[in-house]
Amino acid sequence: DGGITQSPKYLFRKEGQNVTLSCEQNLNHDAMYWYRQDPGQGLRLIYYSQIVNDFQKGDIAEGYSVSREKKESFPLTVTSAQKNPTAFYLCASSKQGSPYEQYFGPGTRLTVT
Amino acid sequence: RKEVEQDPGPFNVPEGATVAFNCTYSNSASQSFFWYRQDCRKEPKLLMSVYSSGNEDGRFTAQLNRASQYISLLIRDSKLSDSATYLCVVKAGGTSYGKLTFGQGTILTVHP
């Protein structure tokens, strides 16, 4: 079955540590996205990538980094520079020509203490 | 003012009821509009796009009022399985590829 996988589902880290969230898709989609969701707030775009080896900052990129070395993979690193990293992180993808029909992975809940 | 605003609810309705949600957007250049559904602690899923002429998908009807800059979603004959958070989503004109702006969501609970 095609889809998007994110791992792990829950992640706990100590403050000051970098952590990398995995996102893999086998939908053959060109574009991929990272969002974060906080309680009572809408999703906010962190980074997006239209094609391999290219990515753009979203609205809240500070403290985050990404890479897009393969079409299927778009990992997100939450660095120690991110002031409030505890959140629900969602990865999405879309096919060429339909960038607004986005398919989401199940998400990773990151807790930093 | 938020770019996309929704009444957070919660809306508590009995099975079989009709319920409507509204959403307002601030950017008059917004081009495309969508409703996504998000179940508790799960990922959002596209429910339907919203077209200028209004559109219907089974029990769900979406409408757009560009003059007043609002979008609505009407659910008829509510089912228990409709319980979820409904996200209003807008693509503003001139924004980057694929960039969507999400409202904070409206919580719906359908009870027996």
Interface residues (C-beta under 8 A of the other chain):
Chain A: A31 Y33 Y35 G40 Q41 G42 L43 R44 L45 Y48 Q50 Q56 G58 L90 S94 P99 Y100 E101 Q102 Y103 F104 G105 P106 G107
Chain B: V4 P8 S32 F34 K42 E43 P44 K45 L46 S49 L87 V89 K91 S96 Y97 G98 K99 L100 T101 F102 G103 Q104 G105
